[in-house]
Amino acid sequence: SQPQGPASRDVQAEAVSDLLTIGDPYSFSGDDSLLIAMATPAISVDSMDETIEGVGKLQGIMDELSEARPGIDARLAGMPALMYQEMQVGTQDMGLSTVVSLLLVLAIFVLAFRMWTAPVLVMFSLLVGICWSAGLIALTFGRLNLFTLMFAVILIGLGIDFAIHLLAAYTTARAEGKSTADAVHSMFHGPGAGVVTGALTTSAAFFALALTGLEALVELGVILGSGILLTLVASLTVLPAGLVLTERIWAKVAPRRAQKFRPVRLAMPVLGSLGGAIERRPWGVVVLFVVVTGFFASFASRAAYEPDMLETEPPDMEAVTLHRDVLEKFEIHPDFAMMVTDDVEKTRGIVEKMKKNRLVGMVDAVSEFVPSAAQQKKRGPIARNIKERMDEILRARTELGVARADAAETSVPRPDPEERKRRLLGELDRLQSNVQEMGQLAFASVKNRLYSACQRLAGAEDGRGAFVALRAWVEAASAQSLRQKISAYEDAYVPKLATKLRAMAQTSPITVQSLPEEIKERYIGSDGANLITVYASVNLWEGDKAELFIDHAKKADAQVTGSVVMMNRLIELIGSKGLAAVLFALGAVFVILLIDFRSLRLAVLALCPLGVGFVMMVGAFVLLGRKFDVVNLEAIPLILGIGIDDAVHVVHAVRRRGVGALPGVLKSTGRALILTSLTTGIAFGSIAFASHRGMASMGLLLALGVGACLLASLLLLPALLRITYRRGTSKQPKEVQHAADTV
């Protein structure tokens, strides 16, 4: 139960005296709706496993608190919490995307091949390759990061292409009446070379990411490059073996009901007509693509970058919402800069420089607890006067009673109650005016938190405020009653306040060594170094504010670290290393094409659809109102490995059948490419519905890239080949041209 009477006054007096001398032990927002508590990890943020584990335990404590006290909404923010929560969300998103993409791809297989057993074998071989890849990840890196979480979905989208080409050749051969052995031979003799080359170019493009040296790209490149090769091996071994075993088992179980094989249902006769049109008017197709590419290039040139990583996260994720609340209500950005000095005076100089910058919201350092020698010298006499005055008050109240203490406080005769009431109201009005003026200055200086506090005290336009309520209470009370209440409160309050002020008015020098141990542990390292933590007052990821903030910190001290510096550096590295990854990937793809085609002309032509598709992909992405960010930028080097696959199969088909057989090439190879692109697009499209906005935009970008590269490979590349190799001329490839394209 709450104390009543004098006991209640004592409790209130104790609380008020603590607020005036010590301050509020908790950091509340200006509207008292949010309480902030800062926890500093004892591990490096580079140790992802330990960070995730530590934040997970802390999240468990917060959940227990929320359950025990339903009225409390406990949330976590900051980079470690963001890493933990985005991994949780990303794992859920990719788990769902993997299941959805598998089911949709299986459904397309059943519809296209009009059978159940072969598509199930295809999915089994694909899952075997993914399991091998997962085992390799466990043996090497031992974990996944935000970028590699989607490895299974990407392998579904790309690995299924190998099986489509191989299975299409097998089912076509069996439908034509060939034996099982001849059908297996057709799998390897027909599309086999293109499948292997496509896998090698794709994996080489991925492995090239490892040459950048950026850990996230290294892991992504190694995992995807290895995964492509492992799914290729599974498609070349598990799938043919499964097909042969299935036919043998079927022959023994039901010898009279032989398994029926049909060609792929996607006949698409329009592709043959399209091939004939390209053969007759190749220059028209080239001009059309020049115009279309120019259109998309105009949008691609307007591509913008989103530096705010929060814009890539789910908008309702706890760390995101709390991040914005902290910035709004406390004017403190959870990301920070940190500096270290070996001397408290150096620390003081850096703190003073940082406080002068308008982007700085708070500076936390040991110098805030240790005044300079000049300040202590200036404050010494003041502290002695305070101590002497408090001694007088306490001695008067102790020895002579309350009445004598009142007399000791002033030599002026006390006015009558009505006069005291008028004076009190006048002082309240004057204080309210001062607070209102302070609020106007805070508003002009964009100090929203201070402005909000002044509004709460002095009253906003609606006439509400602490002073308004206090003045109404004073006016309503009678002068005599007011005097009695104030005097009773002073009897309890003055001794407590005087005792605390006397204890604080010490004149002995304040040094780092004299500080309490809990303060020294917070700011002083084991080697004696002083830690300085600087928090911004604005959203650092808008415009160039992060760079301005870091530059100002470096002017104060050359050695700066912290989450702001790390994130800004990551953004720079993603840009520079991403460009290096693109160049490495292009180089690797080009070398493999040269080795496979043994022709510089064909290697260059095979890269043309990739370049055109890349421009169309970026232009379409911008046309949809999207921006690039730290997550979806990883799709840029990935599309180089993904988009080259279609061109490789077209070139191989033309080399086998000759450029004069474009209608047949597009009719047969084209339908397989459409089917592979459809399944790949479905896999990547499933990522586009992820709640993590960065992953979703990456899935959309990859799906656009697959579609654009398919169009360029089916239309532009045949036209370029037709122009380059005229039928019946010496420029015609010398390869065997009577072999049927079994795909």
PyMOL commands that set and color helices and strands:
alter all, ss='L'
color gray80, all
select helices_A, chain A and resi 6-21+48-68+79-113+117-139+148-175+180-189+192-212+215-253+269-280+282-300+309-312+318-330+344-355+366-368+373-409+417-444+448-458+466-476+479-504+517-523+545-556+563-597+600-623+632-657+659-687+693-724
alter helices_A, ss='H'
color red, helices_A
select strands_A, chain A and resi 27-28+35-36+336-341+360-364+530-536
alter strands_A, ss='S'
color yellow, strands_A
deselect
rebuild
show_as cartoon
